[in-house]
């Protein structure tokens, strides 16, 4: 006789079908410690009785003609593994036998979906029954009736008549419960509530624990567990808290677990799956079965709330919402929510909470019960809460392919901290429940430099090696003696102009020799240099000069060759800025970063050690003077006594000429923007160019991505190291990550690495604490790296340069960059916390572009976005016009105020600016719109199939979905397919074509074309 399946069973059957073929994902293991005096025969007889009177234990399942279950007759003899060992071997034997009966898969079509084993100590000091079952026949609540029936059968065996009568009564009760489940699952009855709930679920951000580039979408569900047990005092405090707030332990655990997940996932709210009892009839409470509905509890993390408010109102309300809507099934929520199905994970939530509180210690023959792990992880994270011997035990199970042991330990540490602090004082704010993680280690590279200003250090180098070559240009070379003499002459000229300590001197781009001489001359006067690019708009240059308080510009008011004056002493000052460099600003005006001596001295000490710089160093000067990288190319090289080599006559954008210059000048060090790395090495590989003198190739400016082309270059240059540096203009370079042929694995998304000695890299999470490994946070930079601030702009300086509360002194800079640290403290850049982006290495704030665009007379409102990846990124401006849109006029107007790299490539018209549900500008929607506008319109769609098989399969889908035609290469999810009807279709395909199609293979690309390919492969195979 066919029996209906509960909606939860159907969902579980689908999930199980989507797991790898050898997966035992939903195999459960339970240990029952029993009275060791019981005989093997008594235990076997009692278990046989239990299987006979519990219909769920005898269920088998089929997919066609529709999903259904059947009952098999009771076995005549119950198969049971029996093991007797020495007392000291008992626990190990239990573990071994659990693996033996728990690892094989269950054939749910044939049954049985359970296995038993009996393990006892030879001296009869201990005995335990092990149950392995598929979760589809037993939910957690079923273990209560299971134990009651087992104890009753052990206490008093049933007669044949009693056994038959109880079997019949239970099967009738089982049928009534299934009928009630079927009635309650009517989609029409709950459709409105399901849609409303699904809409709320769509607003909850996805939870990704331990995010990192290349994080797998599909895993084999291999799991591990760690645990923590509350003390009795903590248990009493928990009881008191529950009584005072009128909540259950489940509410407390959901609330605390949700906060931990929100912290570690860097989100403001999370979904936690949890099984809710959904038994509909009185008789069902004596039955085993799968009568739960797994629903998502929404936990909001408003960090300023108190624990009392969080648990007593917010979480309690969320749990009550689930309980009052328990008739809405998980499958119905998925169908309405239509979540992204790009992996083999649960479609609604990645974290689960299970209360294993269905059985207390007994005075009968079953002494205690405990669910065991089976080495699988059904979710990214699963938290089990179990009362054991008067204590609450928490077991955290995690997917080992997604979460490292150190990250899992950090999660459990956060849970322990949050729970203990909440129990100690529930009036505290939620952010106060956590602690700071230790600051990451540094990379250790440091070579102290001499005290004094850079000008005086270079003069000391010149005194020690006056004839060594300091600068090499295509036309001539400059010795250190000549360099210092020229710098003194120009410094004398500046002194005659009244330039002294603390002043700012503009410096228009010169050739390398004049630029270096001018820099040293300015530093000799204790002044700061301000790079000025004459290709920038006049309006922008004028603003930079005025804002910096610059009253003299070399290259405008006088040239290096003409500046001279009476001898003036070197101003020995390390208290004043070294340079002022401008970067994009969100107010519509650039910000001038005033960088002091201390951070640059620390950077130089790192660079000399990390890049092994000495008098043999030959550093290519590639960067424009307005990029802070130019400092690293020039000053540390002179401090080391090396040679700065001019890039000229090669144009920066002409890679053949740059490569030729690198080869011909035999430079040892090159520093490139990330965007230039791949074109350069690709050219070298293609031409077979070898650079035997190149020892360090450094890059920075944006996220470094490497591929086989880059790796091939370094395989061919095993003497050369690739160094990825990171640091905003406000701190200069502060971290690095090194790669060479010795590294067997090169991550495509290269980390930014470890901070330098003297640099404090604080990863600050959503709670305001220093984040554990695997937790996304904003990077704050302290120690010996923050700039003095923004020149003559105290208000904006105060916003970004804040007191270092972690060190208790000094300043730290808020980068706005989101990073995550791994178990070895290595940092990976993940993106921006604001709208700041980089285009071809230039840091841009979209707000500045929008501010300038909004000044245009024809613009009512403007929104800037970035489309594309890496070197293909380009700016797009969307405009709500105040009249007729003239894109060329807007771009021309913007070019008068902005540098060329900040003028949008494309300008498109909008009627209104799209917003997210929270009212923010929906930039993702605009990016998608720009992609549509920049792609040629498609031809009218003609539905064609490759062969008759595809046509037949499309017909099957059309019949199931009531939609036609079904396009061969369009995902069936777009037509309304969901996991249940996919399961049904695959079962029908197997029946019609005799080929099993694994759901996991189909879900990777759920189209008719994919399905046809899988059928063909199955027939051929």
N, C-alpha and C positions, 0 to 999 in steps of 0.2 A: 504494500500500500504506500502510495506517495504521500509524503508529509510536506507542508510548506516549510520554508526556511525563514528564520528571522532576517530582517534587513541587515543586522550586524553580521550574521553568518554569511550572507551573500557578499558583503563587503570584504570580510576576512578571506573568503574563498578567492575573490579577485586579487587581493593583495598577495596571497600565497602563490597564486598562479604567476604573478609578476616577479616573484623572487627567482634567483638563480635555480637551475634544475636540482642541484644537490642541497639546496638550502633547507635548514630546519628552523627557519625563522620563528615560526609559531609553535614550535615544540616547547611544552612546559615540563619542568621537573619539580616535583614536590617530595619532600622528605617527611615521613610520619614516624616519629619515635614511638615505639610501642612497648608494652610490658614484655620483657625478655623471657618471662616464664611461659608465654604462649607457644604452643607447638606449631611447626610448619603447617601441619594439616589444618589446624584451627584457623590459621591466618589465610590459607588458600581457600578454605571453604567460605570464610567470611567475605573475601574479595569476590568470589564467584556469586555469592548472594547479592552483593552490591551491584555487580554488573547486570544481574538478572532483573533487579527491581528499579534500576535507574535507566530509563529508555535512552537518554542522551549518550550513555556509554556505548550504545549499540547502533548509533547513527552512522549511515554512509550517505554519500552525496553524489549528485549527477547534475550536469548542466543542461541537458536536452530532454524533452522538447523545451523545457524551461527549468530554471534552477529548482531543485527539490531534494528532499531527503527521504530515506527509507530506514526501517528498523530491521536489523538482522536478528535471528533467534539467539538466545543465550548460548554461550559455549557449554559443551558438556564437561570439558576439563579446562581450567584456566591456565594458560601458559604463564610461568613465572620463573624468573632467574633466581636461583638460591645459592647464596655464598656464605660460608662460615669461615671465619678467620680468627687469628689470635687477637686478644683484646687490644694490644698496642697497634694492630694493623687495621682496626675497625674504621676509623675515619678515612684512611687512604683507600680502603676497599670500597667504602661508600662513594667516594669521588670517582673511582675507576668504574664501578658498576653504573653510576649515573651517566657517565660518558658513553658507556656501551649501549644502554637502552635509550638514551636521549638523543644520540646523534643520527641514527637512521631516520629517513623520511617515512611518513605515513602515507599509505595509499588510501585516500579518502573515499575512493569509489568502491573499494573492496572491504575496507575495515580489517581489523578493528583500529580505532584511532587512539589506542592506549597500549602501554606495556607496564608490567609490574616486575619488581624484584624484591627479594627479601634478603637482607644482610644481617648477620648476627655474630656476636662474639662467642668464641668456643666455650668460655666459662659462664655463658648466659648472663653476663653483666650488662649487655646492651643489645638491642635489636631495632631495626628500622625497615619500614616498607618504603620503597621508592616507586613513585608513579611518574611515568612519562606519558604525556597525552598531547594531542593537538588542541590548541586553544579553541577551536571551533566547536568542541563538545563541552567545554567546561569554562565558565567564567570564574572570577575570584570568589564570588558569593557562593558558588556551587560547592566550595570546599567545606562549608558549614554542614549542609545536608550529607555530603560525602562522609565526613567524620562521624556524624550522628548515626548514619546507617552502618558504618563499619564497626563502631563501638557496640551497637545493638546486636549485630550479627556475631561479634566475638563474645558478647555476654550470654546470648541465648540463640542458638541456631534455630531457624524457622523450619517447620514441618513442610512437606511437599505441598499440602493444601494451603498453608499460610503463605508460602512463597508464591504460588500461582495467584492467589487472591491479591496479594500486594502488588505483584507484577501488573495484573490487569488494572488495578486502581491507579497505579502510577502512569500507565500508558494512557488511560482516559484523561487523567489530569494533564499529562504532557500534551495531548491533542487539544484540550481546551485552551491551554496557555498559548500554543502556536496559533490557534484560531484568533485568540484575542490580540496577539501580536500582529497578525495579518490585518485585522480590522483597524488597529491603531496606526498602521503604517500607510493608510490611504493618503496619497499625495494631495488630492483635492482638499482634504479636510484641513491641512496645515500649510497650504501653498502660500498664503499671504504672510503668515508669521515666518515661514522659512525664508521667503524673499527678503523680508525686513531684516532678519538676523543676518542673512548672507551679505546684505549691503553693509552692515556694521563690520562684518569680518573683513570685507575688502579694504576697509580703512586701516586695518592693523598691518604694520610693516612686516615683511618677512623676517624671521629670526634666523640668523646665520651665526652660529657659534664658531669661533676661531676662523674668521674669514681670511682668505689669502688667495692671491692669483693662482689659478690652476687647481683650486679646490675641486675634488671630483664631484660630478653630478650623480654618478652611479657608483655604488659600493657593493661589496659582497656581504654586508651586514655583520662583519666580524666584530664582536664586542668584548668588553672587559668591564669588571665591576670594582668599585672601591666603596668603603662604608665608613660610617660614623655612628656611634651609639650615644644617645643622651644619658647623662647621669640621672639618678633618681631625683636629685634636687631640681634639675632642669625639667624633669617630667612633672614634678609638683607645680613648678612655676607655670608650665604650659597649661595644666589643669586650671589653675587660678585665673590665668589670662582668658581662657575659653569661657569660664563661668562669668567673669566680669563683663566681657564683651558679648556674651550670649552667642558664641560661635562654636563650631565644631573644630577638632584638630585638623580636619580636611581644609577648612577655610584658612587656618593659620599656615599650614604647610603650602597651600596654593599661593597665598600671599607672599610668603618668604621666598619660595622657589621662583615665583614670577619676578620678584625684584632681582634675584641673582641672574636670571636669564636676561632681564632688561639691561642690567649692568654689563654683562659679558657679551651681549648682542648689540649694544649701543643703540637701543631703540627705546621709545617711550611707552610702548605697550606690547604685550606678548599674548600669544595663544598657547594654552597648556591643555593638551588632550587628557581627558580622564574618563574612566568608565562610570556611568551613572546607572544605578539599578532601574530596570524597566520591566519588572515582573508585573503582570496584569491581573493574575488570579491568586486567590488565597492558597490553592493547592501548589502553586509554583514554588512556594518557599520550602517545600520538602523535596524539590527536584534539583538535580544537576542539569546543566544546560548553558547555552550562551544567550542569556537574557539581559544583557547590558547594552546600553547605547553609549558609545564613546563620543563625547561632545567637547567642543573647545570652550574652556573658561578664559575669558578675557581679563587679564590683569594689567591695570594701568600703573605706571611708575611715575607718579608726580612726586619728585624727590623732596619737595618742601612740606609735604603732608606728614602728619605724625603717624606712628604705628597704629595707634588706636583708630584713627580715622580711616587709614588704609584697610585694616582688617575688618573693623566693625561696620563700615559703610560700603566701601568700594568693592572689596573682594567678596564680602558676604552677599552683596547685591548681585554680583556676577554669578556666583554659585547658585543663588536662588533663581536667577534667570534660567540657568541650565535645567535645574530641577523642574521648574514650571513648564519647560518646553521639551521634556524628555520624550514626548511623542514625535518630535521632529528627528528624523534619523540622520545619521552622519552622511549617508549617500544623498539625501535630499539637500543637505547644506552644500555639499560639493557641487551638485547639479546647478544650484542657484548661484553659488559664488563663482563658478567657472575659474578656478585658480590655474596658474601657470603649471603645465605638466611637462617640465623639461628634464625630469630626473625620475629615479625610482623610489623617491621618498614619499611619505604621507603628504597628500595634497593640501591639507589645511594646517597642520602643525608639525613641528619637528621635535617637540619636547612632550613628554608624558609624565603624569603623576598617577601612581597606583597605590591605593590604601590597602595593605595586606592585613586587614584587621578583622577577618571573618571568624577567627577561632581563638579562644582563650584556653589557658591551661585547663586540663580536664582531670577529673578524679577517676575516669574510666581507663580503658586499656590503651587508648591513644594519649601519650604523655604530652607531646607537643608537635607542632607542624611548622615547616619552613619551606618557602619556595626557593629553589636553587637557580643560579644562572646556568645557561647552557652554552655560553660562549658566543651568543648572538646579540645583536643590537637592533631591535625593531625600529628604533627611532635614533635620531642624532643623540638625544639624551633621554634617559628614562630614570625616574626617581621612584623608588619603592619605599614606603613607610610602613614598618611592621612592629607591632608591640611584641617584645620577647622578654619573658621573665620580668615584667614590670618596667621595662625600658623601651623607649622608641629607638628602633634601628633604622637608619637611612642608608639605602644602597643606591649608588649612582652608577648606572650602566651607560656606557658611551660607545659610539662607533669609532673603532680604532683607526679607520681610514680618514676620518674627518677631524678627530680630536686627539691630541697627544696626551700621554699620561700626565705631563706637567700641567697642561691646560685643564684636564679633568681634576687634578689635585687643587688647582686654583678655584675651580667651581665649587668643590666641596668645602674648601677653606672659606669662600665667601658665604656659603650657606650656613656654616657653623658660626661664623662671625655675626651674620645677620640674625640668626635665631637666638644666640646667646644675648646679644645686646637688646633685642626686642623684649626678651623675657625679663631682662634686668630692669629695663625702663621703657615702657611702651609709649611714653610721651615724647620721645626723641623724634627728630625728623628722619625720614627714610634714608637720606644721604648720610646720616651719621651711623648707619648700621655696619658700614664697611671700614676697612683699614687700608693704609697705603702699602703698596708693594715696594720692595727695594728698588732703588734707582738702577738702571742697566749699567753694566760694566763698560769700560772704555776699550778702545782698540790698543792702547798701550804705547803708541808711537809718540816719542817726545825726545827732542834734542835741544837742551836749553841754549838760548842765544845770549849774547852779551847784553848787559844793562845799557840803557841809553836809547836815544831816538834812532830811527832807521838811518837818518842822515849820518849820525856819528858812527854807527856800526859800519856803514859802507866806507866811510873815510878810513876806519881802522883796517878794513880789508884792503883798501887801496895802498895803505902804508905797508902792508905785509907783502903784497904782490903787485907793485905798481905797473909792471909791464904786461900783466896778464890781460887777455882780451875780455872786456866787459860787454861790448855791443858789437854785433856783426851785421852789417847791412850789405845790400848788393854792391854799393859803391865803395865802402871803406869799413875799417874796424876802428873801435875806440878802446884804448887801454883804460885800465882803472885810473891811472894817473891823469889821462886826458879827461875822463868822465868827471872826476872830482874837481879838477881845475875849472872845467866849464860850468859845473854846478855852482862853484863858489862865485864865479863871475856873475852869473845870472842872479844868484842870491844877493850879491852886493847891489845889483840893479834894483831888485825888489825892495831892499832896505832903503835905497834912495827914494823909492816911491812911497815909503812909509808903511810897507808891509811888515807885520810883526806877528808875534804869537797870538793864536786864536783867530786870525783873519782867514778869509776864504779867497782863494785866487782861482779865477777861471782859466781853463786850459783847453784851447781849441785843438782839435786833432792835428798833430804834426807827424813827421816821420818818426821812426822809432828812436833815433838818436836824440832829436830835439825834445821828444816827449819825455824820455828818461831823464835827460838833463833838467828839464823844467820841473819834473816831479821832485827830484832830489833838491833842487834849489828852493822850491816851496817848502819842503819839509825842513830844510836847513834854517828857514826863517821861523819855524814853529807854527807855520800856517797849514791850512788844509787845501788840497787841490780839488777843483770842481770840473770834471770832464764835460766838454760842450761839443756836441756833434753839429757841425754847420748844416747838415742836411735836414735837421729838425725844423719845423715851422718857426718863423721869427717870433710869433706870439708865445710859443712854448719856451723858447730860449730866453726871452725877456723875463718871463715869469720865474724861471729857474734862477737866473742871475739875481733878480730882485729879492726873491724869497730867501736865498742863501746869504744875503747881505754882502754879495760880492761886488767890489768896487774896482777891481783891476782884472783884465783878462789877457793872458799871454796868447798871442795870435790875433788879437784885435787891437789892443792898446799898445802893444810892443811885441817884438819877436825875440826868440831866444838868442838870435845872432846879434841883436842890438842892445840887449840889456847889459848894463855894466854900472859900476859905481865904486865909491870908496870901500875899502875893506870893512866888512862887518862880521862880528863874531857869530859863530854858530849858536843858535838858540837851542840849548839843550833842554827840551821839554817833552815829556811823555804824558802830560795832562791834557793836551789839546787834541782835537780831531786830526786824523791823517787825511781823510778825504770826505767829500759829500757827493753821493751818487743818487740820482733820481730814479724812482720806480713809479709805476702806475698807481693812481689814487682813486678811491671810490667817489670822491667829491667832484670829480671832473677835472681836477688839477693833479699833477704829479707830486709825489712826496720825496723830499730830499733826506736820505739816510746819512746821518752824521756818525762816521765810524771812528772810534778812538784807537789809541795805540795798543792798549792792553789786549783786546781781542785779536788784533792783527799780529801782535808778537806771539801770542799763543798759537795762532794758525801757522805762523812761520816755523815755530818750533816743531809742530806736528809735521809740516811738509818736508822739512829738512830730513827728519828721521824716516817718515813713511815712504818718501820717494827717493831715499838715498842720494840726496843732493850734496855735491861737493864741487871742488874746483874743476872737475871734468864735466860737469853738467852743461849741456847745451840745450836751452829751453826755447822752443819756438814761440814767438810773440804773435798769437793769432787773434785774440779777442779784441773787439773794439774797446777803446779806453773807457767808455761809459759802462761796460760790464765789469762787475767786481772781480771776475776771473783775471782781468788784466793785471791786477795787483799781484796775484799769485804767480803770474808769469815773470813779472819784473823784479819786485823787491826781494822775495826769497832767493831768487837766482843770484842777485848781487850779494846778499848776505852770505850765501854759500861760496862766493868767489867764482861762480860759473859765468857762462856767456849767454846773453840774451840774443837770439837770432831772429832777424826780421823775416816776417812772412813775405814781404814784398820782393819781387814785383807781382807775385801771385795774388789774384783776386780771391777773397774768401769763398766765393760761390763757385769758383772754377776748380773743381776737384783734381782734374789732371795736373793743373799747374801747382796746386798745393802739394800733391803727392810728389811731384818732381822736386819741389823745393825741400820737402822733408828728406828725400833721398840724397839730394846733392849737398845739402848742408850738414848731413850726418848728425842731426839733432838727436838728443837722448830722451827728451821729454816733450810731449805734445799734449795740449789741453784743448779739446774740441767741444762744441755744443753737441748734445745727443743727436740732433737731427743730421749732423755731418758725419757721424761715425760710420754708418752703414754704406753710404755712397763712397766714402774714401776706401774702406777695406774691400768693398766689392770691386772697385777699380784696381786695387793692388792685386787681388786674387786673379782677376781676369787677365791682367797684363803680366802676371808672374813676378811682380816687383817684390823684392826682399829688402827689408830695412834692418840691416844687421846691427846698427848702432842704437836703435830705438829701444829704450828700456821700460818706459812708462807711457801709456796712452790713457790720459784722464778724460772723463766726460762729466758733464753736468748740465743743468738747465731745465730738464724735464725727465719724466720717467724713462729709464733705459730699458729697452726691449732688445733681446739678442736672439739671433737665429743661427742657422748652420753657416751662413755666409760669414758672420762675425766669428763664430767658433773656429771656422777653417783658417781665418787669418791668424788667430793666436796659436793654432796647431802648427802653422808655418813659421811662427815667430815665438818659439818657446822661451826665448830670453826676455820676452816683453810681458808686462802685467797690465791688465785692464783695470782701471780704478774708477769706480762710480762714486762721485761726490755729491753731497746734498747740502743745501743751506740757502735760506733766503737772503736777500740783500741786507736785511736788518741784522744778520748775524755773521754773514759770510759763510764759507763752507764749514760744516760742523760734524758731518759723519762721512764715512766712506765704506765701500765694500770692494774687495779685490777678487779678481778672477784671473786665472791663467790656465795653461794646458794641464797643470797638475790637478785642477778641479775636474773630477770625473763627471759631475753633473752641473750643468749651467741652467739655472732657472730662467725661463724666457722673460719673466718679469723680475728684473734684477733688484734685490733689496738695496736699501740705502745704507745698510750696515750698522756699524757701531760708532758711538760718539768719540771725539778726540779727548785725550786727557785734558782736564780743566773745564770741559763742557758737560753740563748737566742736561740730559735729554729726558724730560718728563713727559710720559704718556698719561694724559689726564682723562679719565673716563667720565661717563655721564653723571656720576655721583660727585665729581670733583676730587676723587682720590687718584693716586698713582695706580695705574692699571696692571693687573696680572698679565702673564703671557697669554696671547690669544685674544685679548680684549682690545677692540678698536678705541682709540682715544685721540684727542687733539694733542699735537706735539707742542710743548712749551720748551723753550731753550733758555737755560740759565748758566751761571758760572762765568767763565771767561769767554763770552762770545757776544752778548747783546750789544748793539750799537748804543751810542749816547741817546739817540732818539731821532725824531724828524726835525730838521733844522727849522728853528723859529716857528714851531708848531706844537706848543705844549698840549693842546687839547687832544689832538690825534695821537701824540706820543703817549699820553696817559691811558688811552684806550688799548694800545697794543703792548706797551712796555709797562709791566705791572710788577708789584712787589713779589719777590720770590718767597712765597709762604712755606715752601717745602724745605728750603735751606735756612729760613729764618732771617736772611739778610740778602742784600743785593737785588738785582732786577732779573726778570725773565721776560722773554718775548713770546707772545701768542702767535704762532705761525698760521693758524687756520688750516693746517694740513692734518689729515687723518692718517694715522699710522697704526701698525700693530707690531708687537715684538714677539719673536718666537721663543722657544725654550732656551736658546743660547743667547738671548738678549738682542739678536739681530733685528733691526727695524726694517719694515717694508712700508713703502708709501702706498696709500690706497686711494687718495683723492683729496678734494678740498671740502672744507666745512662751509665755505661760502661760495661766492660766484667768481672767485679769482681763477684764472686759467693761464695756460702758457701756449703761445703760438710761436713755433720755430725758436723756442728758447726764451722768448720775451714774455715776462710776466705781465699779465693783463687783468684788470678788474673790469668786468662787464659793466659795472655801474658807471665807470668813467666814460665808456663809449656811449651808454644810454644818456648820460647827462649832456654830453656834447651834441648828440643827435636831437635831443629834445629842445635844444636852442634854435634849431632850424625852423624858419617861419612856417614851412608846410607840414611840420610834424606835430601831431597832437599827443601821441605817446609812442615810445620806442622801447623795444626789448631786444637785447643782443643774446645770441646763443652761439655755441661752437658745434660744428658738425665734423664728422670724420675722426680718424685716430692718428696719433703719432705725427709724422711729417705731413700727412694729408689733412690735418686740421685746418679749417677755415672759418672765418667769422661770417655770421649771417645776421642781418638786422631786419626785424619785423617792425613795421610802422603802421600805426593807426593815423592816417593823414587828416589834416585839418582842411584840406582842399584836394586838388588833384596831385597825385603822387608823381614826383619827378626824382627817380632813384639816382640818376647821374648828378643832379643838382645837390642832393643830400650828401652824396659821397664827396663832391667837390668842396662843399661847405665844411665837412668834417676834416678833410685833409688840411685845411688851414689851421686847425687846432691840434690835430693828432699826428703822430708819426705814421708812416705808411703801413706798418704792420698792425696798427690799430684801426685802420679804415676797413669796414666790412667789405668782403668780396661780393656779397649779394644783398640786395634790399628788396623785401617783399611787402606787399600790402596786407593789412589785417582789418577786419571789421571791428573785432573786439579781441582783447588779450585773454587767452584761456587761463583759467585758474584751477588749482587743485581744490579738493573739498575743504581744505583748511584755509583757503583764500590766498595762497601763495601763487605767484606766477608759475604756470605749468611749462617750464622750459623743455621738459622731455617731449611734450606734445608739439612744441614748436620745432624741435629738432626733427621729429618724425614728419612734420609738415614740410620742412625744408627738403628732406629727402624725397618726398613725393613730388615737390615742385621741380626738383632738379633731375628727375628721371623722366625720360621720354614717355609719353602716354602709351599704355599697352594697347595692342590690337584687340578688337572684340573677341571674347573668349569662345573658342570652339571646343566642345567636349569630344575628345578623341581618346581611344584606348589602344594600347600596343598590340593586344591580341584578344581573343575571345575570353580567356581566363580573367583578364582585367574587367571586361564587360560584365561577366557573371558576378564577380566580386562586388563591383559597383552596384549591381542589381540587388545583392543581398543587403548591402548597406542602405540603399534607397528604401527597401522594404522595412528595415528596422527603424530608420530615422524619419520615414515619411517625407523624404526630401529627394528631389531629383532635378537635374542630373548631379551625380557625384563626380567631381573632377578628379582625375587619377592622381595628381600630385598635390592636392590640397588636403591638409590634415582633417580627418573626419571629426575632430574635436570642434572645428569651426562650424560643422553642421549640427552640433548638439550631441555628439557622442559622449558617453561617459564610461567609467570603468565597468559598470554592470553590463551595458549592452555590448561593449567591446568583448567582454568575456563570453557573452552569448554568441556573438558572431564568430569568434575564434573556435568555439565548440562546434558550431554548425559547419565551419570550414573543415575542421578535422573529420567530422562525420561524412561530409560530401566528398572530400578529396583524399581522405585517408592519411592526412599529413598533420601532425601536431605542430602548432605555431606557438612558440613561447611568447607570452604576453610582453616580457621585458624586451624582446627583440622588436616587436611591433611598436611598442610605446616610444622607442627611440626616434621613429619617424612614422607616425600613424596615418599612412595614406594607402589608397588602393594599390598604387604602384609598389609600395613596400610589401604589402601583404601578398601580392602576386609573386614578387621575387622570393619571399619566404616559402610560398607553396611550391614554386618551381625547384628551389634548392632542396626542399624536403623530398620531393619526388625523385630528384636526381641522386639523393644521398644515401 
